[in-house]
Each structure stands twice: as C-alpha cells, then as structure tokens.
Amino acid sequence: MTSTAIMTMTKMMEMLPETAQDQALEYLRNYIVEMQSEQRWDKLFSQTQEQLMAAARQARKEIAEGRAKPMDFDRL
C-alpha cells in the first residue's frame, strides 16, 4: 500500500537530477534511521516511566530524611 506522502515524495524525487536524487535518498535514509531510533527510545522510556517515577520518589524521600549524600563523581 502506497500512501499519498510516498507518492508525493516519489514525484518530487523524479524531478531531481540523478545525483541530487542520490543525495536526497541518503539524507532520507539517515533521517528515517534517526526517527526509528527516537521511536525506540520513546517506547523504552514509556515502558519504564513508572520505575523512573518510583526511583525519583525514593530519592526525594532519602533527601528529606537526610540519608542522601552528594555524588562523588571520582568514584564512578
């Protein structure tokens, strides 16, 4: 199934010289890879949001109780 957007993009690409088509295709490939990566991160983040919120609540509680210590970046 071809969407209207794909048909439009195909027509636009066909109007370009071949070298420009190659450049545009490379740009689109990179852009799509980035979009897919962002979608994966968004999905992973949404799947762990409850855990992140629980960790933040725990950190706030420890800070309020005086049990938290400043991070020693030299020990990482």
N, C-alpha and C positions, 0 to 999 in steps of 0.2 A: 504494500500500500504506500503510495507516494503522497505526501502532504503538499498543500499549496506552497508552504515555505520552501520545501525542497525543489519543487518545480520552478519557483521564482529564482532560487539560488542557481539552479542549473542554467536557466535562461541568461542570467547575469554573467555567469562564468563563460558561457559560449560566446558572449560579445567581446571578451578579452582576447588579446593575442596569447598564443600558447605559453610563452614564458611567464606572462602575468597570471595565467591560469595555474601554472605550477606553483608560483609564489603564493597565490591566494589559497590553493589547496593545502600547502604546507602550513600556512597561518591557521586555516580552519582545523587541520589535524591537531595542532598544538592547543588551540582554543578548546576543542572538544575534549582532549585529554585532561586539561585543567578543569573543565566543567565536571567531568566524571569524577575526578579526584575530590572536588568540592562536595559533590553529592555523596560520595562515600564518607567523607568527614562529617557532613551534616547527619547522615544516618547513624554513624557511630556515636556522635555526640548526643543525639536524641535518645539513643538506647541506654546511655549511661548518665543521663541528666539527673535521675533520682539519686544515684550513687554520689554524684558530684555535690548535689544539694545536701545530702546527709553528711558528707565529709566537711562541707563548709559549716554546717550547724555544729558539728563536733569541734571544729577548730574554734569557732566563736565561744563555745561553752568552755573549752580549755583556757582560752584567753581570759574570759570573765572570771574563772576560778583561779587564775594566776599560775596555771600549770604549763603554760606555753613559754618557750624560750626563743629568743631571736635565732634565726637560722645562721649557722656557721658555714658559709659557702666554701671555706677552705677544707671542710671535712667531706664535701660531696664527692 
